[in-house]
Amino acid sequence: MSEERFGEWVAVRREPDGHVAELVLDRPKAMNAVSTEMARNIGDACAALAADRRVRAVVLSSTHERAFCVGADLKERNSFSDADLSRQRPYARAAYTGVLELPMPTIAAVHGFALGGGFELALSCDLIVADPTAVVGLPEVSVGVIPGGGGTQLLPRRVGAARAAELIFTARRVEADQARELGLVDLLAARGEDRAEALGLARRIAANSPVGLRAAKRALRTGWGMDLRAGLEVEDAAWRSVAFSGDRAEGVAAFNEKRAPRWPGE
């Protein structure tokens, strides 16, 4: 993989064909706690990925052996004035929305602690792969705040309003097996294999039409929370955006010629 750095603590790695990219959290001395600078780095990396038409799937991963991300950098926050906290907020929001709004499918590879903002980064992905060491949760009310990286909106969309309320109000941590049962994560990998499993899944996804993948994600995301009739209109608009594309023509031709498609990506 090639690697591009975004500041000291965030990297983007691309596989040789450019179709699978890895957004890497790399602040091991702080267990990937998200400081103001790291939030800015994540936002910048996401902007670069969103603009790269070669990328068909993204894996969000961590270099730390015992943590995906422990959330906000509370040591930094402890030194903040109210004005400092207000100034940080746009960078924090840009980091979380940057992941959430990536136009291609995204997969979080989670091991160890994924707490607070760390779990919100994972929730911002389309799928979450975890290994047995994973511990997830949104403990913000235990330190006097609330989930502010999308957790109050993303968690109920995964597990329902009542379950999300219980998890947020109690601030409890959930280990991997129960997290899978509750739908907090989607797939369980063998110990230490979350990244490999996520990359394998990303490669399977990336074999498909890039135009189709982006349109399908747009339909899924835009249709959240809509009634069925409105959702079907969203789906129809997404269908029309791909029905007359080069990818659609190539997909049909490849099927009939019994060969692998060569997606033009347009």
MOKA-V818774 format. One record per residue. N is the residue number from 1. RES is the residue in one small letter. PHI is phi in whole degrees, 0 to 359 (NA if undefined). OMEGA is omega as a letter, one per 20 degrees, with the letter a starting at -180 (NA if undefined). D_FIRST is the distance of its C-alpha to the first C-alpha in Angstrom with 2 decimals. Layout:
((N:RES:PHI:OMEGA:D_FIRST) (N:RES:PHI:OMEGA:D_FIRST))
This chain:
((1:m:NA:r:0.00) (2:s:278:a:3.79) (3:e:226:r:6.44) (4:e:236:a:10.00) (5:r:266:r:12.87) (6:f:239:a:15.93) (7:g:72:a:18.59) (8:e:281:a:18.54) (9:w:241:a:17.68) (10:v:225:r:15.18) (11:a:226:r:11.51) (12:v:241:r:9.50) (13:r:251:r:5.80) (14:r:238:r:5.21) (15:e:290:a:4.57) (16:p:308:a:6.03) (17:d:278:r:9.38) (18:g:80:a:8.97) (19:h:278:r:11.21) (20:v:245:r:9.66) (21:a:237:r:8.76) (22:e:238:r:9.23) (23:l:264:a:12.03) (24:v:252:r:12.34) (25:l:273:a:15.87) (26:d:223:r:15.96) (27:r:237:a:19.66) (28:p:296:a:20.50) (29:k:292:a:23.91) (30:a:242:a:25.15) (31:m:53:r:23.54) (32:n:63:r:21.74) (33:a:303:a:25.17) (34:v:270:r:24.90) (35:s:274:r:26.76) (36:t:302:a:27.70) (37:e:294:r:24.99) (38:m:293:r:22.26) (39:a:300:r:23.71) (40:r:299:r:23.54) (41:n:297:r:19.85) (42:i:297:r:19.14) (43:g:299:r:21.34) (44:d:294:r:19.70) (45:a:296:r:16.16) (46:c:295:r:17.79) (47:a:298:r:19.64) (48:a:294:r:16.62) (49:l:294:a:15.06) (50:a:299:a:18.54) (51:a:275:a:18.95) (52:d:267:a:15.86) (53:r:289:r:17.46) (54:r:286:a:14.43) (55:v:282:a:13.30) (56:r:251:r:15.31) (57:a:204:a:14.47) (58:v:232:r:13.27) (59:v:251:r:13.09) (60:l:262:a:14.79) (61:s:225:a:14.27) (62:s:228:r:15.67) (63:t:270:a:15.05) (64:h:280:a:18.82) (65:e:289:a:20.24) (66:r:245:a:23.37) (67:a:204:r:22.64) (68:f:281:r:20.63) (69:c:189:a:22.73) (70:v:268:r:26.43) (71:g:98:a:27.25) (72:a:297:r:28.92) (73:d:282:a:29.35) (74:l:287:r:33.03) (75:k:295:r:33.56) (76:e:296:a:32.81) (77:r:300:a:34.89) (78:n:297:r:37.76) (79:s:268:a:38.21) (80:f:281:r:38.24) (81:s:276:r:41.38) (82:d:301:r:41.86) (83:a:294:r:41.00) (84:d:299:a:37.71) (85:l:297:r:36.78) (86:s:297:r:37.73) (87:r:292:a:35.64) (88:q:286:a:32.54) (89:r:307:r:32.95) (90:p:299:r:31.47) (91:y:290:r:28.17) (92:a:297:a:28.08) (93:r:298:a:28.91) (94:a:296:r:26.28) (95:a:294:a:23.54) (96:y:291:r:24.84) (97:t:291:r:25.76) (98:g:300:r:22.45) (99:v:292:a:20.76) (100:l:300:a:23.82) (101:e:263:r:23.95) (102:l:303:a:20.43) (103:p:282:r:21.51) (104:m:257:r:19.04) (105:p:304:a:19.17) (106:t:231:a:17.83) (107:i:227:r:17.64) (108:a:269:r:18.22) (109:a:253:a:17.24) (110:v:246:r:20.29) (111:h:220:a:21.63) (112:g:63:a:24.45) (113:f:282:r:26.09) (114:a:228:a:25.38) (115:l:239:r:28.54) (116:g:55:r:30.00) (117:g:300:r:27.51) (118:g:295:r:24.71) (119:f:290:r:26.10) (120:e:295:r:26.67) (121:l:299:r:22.99) (122:a:295:r:22.48) (123:l:298:r:25.57) (124:s:287:r:24.19) (125:c:276:r:21.59) (126:d:286:a:22.86) (127:l:222:r:22.24) (128:i:234:r:22.04) (129:v:255:a:20.88) (130:a:231:r:22.44) (131:d:257:a:23.09) (132:p:296:r:26.66) (133:t:276:a:26.35) (134:a:296:r:25.87) (135:v:226:a:28.74) (136:v:240:r:28.95) (137:g:169:r:31.66) (138:l:238:a:32.99) (139:p:268:a:35.36) (140:e:302:a:36.06) (141:v:294:r:39.80) (142:s:284:r:40.18) (143:v:240:r:39.41) (144:g:86:r:41.46) (145:v:231:r:39.06) (146:i:231:r:37.60) (147:p:304:a:34.11) (148:g:238:r:33.17) (149:g:248:r:29.60) (150:g:106:a:30.75) (151:g:299:a:31.82) (152:t:291:r:35.42) (153:q:257:a:34.39) (154:l:280:a:31.30) (155:l:296:r:32.69) (156:p:297:r:35.91) (157:r:289:r:34.04) (158:r:272:a:32.35) (159:v:238:a:35.30) (160:g:93:a:38.41) (161:a:295:a:40.47) (162:a:292:r:42.49) (163:r:296:r:39.68) (164:a:297:r:37.66) (165:a:299:r:40.83) (166:e:299:a:41.40) (167:l:293:a:37.91) (168:i:285:a:38.01) (169:f:291:a:41.67) (170:t:273:a:41.44) (171:a:61:a:38.11) (172:r:280:r:37.46) (173:r:265:a:34.29) (174:v:236:r:33.30) (175:e:278:a:31.64) (176:a:306:a:29.20) (177:d:299:r:31.79) (178:q:290:r:34.03) (179:a:301:r:31.24) (180:r:293:r:30.38) (181:e:298:a:34.10) (182:l:277:a:34.57) (183:g:86:r:31.62) (184:l:287:r:29.85) (185:v:231:a:26.73) (186:d:258:a:26.09) (187:l:225:r:24.57) (188:l:254:r:24.90) (189:a:261:r:22.37) (190:a:294:a:23.29) (191:r:306:r:23.19) (192:g:77:a:19.78) (193:e:249:a:18.15) (194:d:298:a:17.94) (195:r:295:a:14.18) (196:a:299:r:13.74) (197:e:296:a:16.62) (198:a:294:r:15.42) (199:l:294:r:12.06) (200:g:298:r:14.34) (201:l:295:r:16.74) (202:a:299:r:14.37) (203:r:293:r:13.48) (204:r:295:r:17.27) (205:i:296:a:18.01) (206:a:291:r:15.67) (207:a:288:a:17.60) (208:n:267:a:20.54) (209:s:300:r:21.89) (210:p:297:r:20.12) (211:v:294:r:23.64) (212:g:295:a:25.04) (213:l:297:a:22.51) (214:r:293:r:23.15) (215:a:291:r:26.86) (216:a:297:r:27.06) (217:k:295:r:25.47) (218:r:299:r:27.86) (219:a:294:r:30.77) (220:l:298:a:29.96) (221:r:290:a:29.56) (222:t:292:a:32.47) (223:g:282:r:34.75) (224:w:306:r:34.51) (225:g:82:r:38.03) (226:m:280:r:39.77) (227:d:288:a:42.67) (228:l:301:a:42.16) (229:r:299:r:43.79) (230:a:294:r:41.68) (231:g:297:r:38.51) (232:l:292:r:39.39) (233:e:293:r:39.82) (234:v:299:r:36.30) (235:e:298:a:35.07) (236:d:297:r:37.20) (237:a:297:r:35.81) (238:a:293:r:32.23) (239:w:299:a:33.39) (240:r:296:a:35.01) (241:s:288:a:31.88) (242:v:249:a:30.15) (243:a:298:a:33.24) (244:f:246:a:33.59) (245:s:272:r:29.95) (246:g:297:r:28.32) (247:d:297:r:26.11) (248:r:297:r:29.35) (249:a:297:r:30.88) (250:e:293:r:27.92) (251:g:298:r:27.79) (252:v:293:r:31.50) (253:a:297:a:31.41) (254:a:297:r:28.64) (255:f:298:a:30.60) (256:n:289:r:33.79) (257:e:268:r:32.33) (258:k:54:r:30.65) (259:r:220:r:27.20) (260:a:289:r:23.72) (261:p:290:r:23.61) (262:r:245:a:21.86) (263:w:294:r:21.62) (264:p:286:r:22.60) (265:g:74:r:21.58) (266:e:209:NA:24.99))
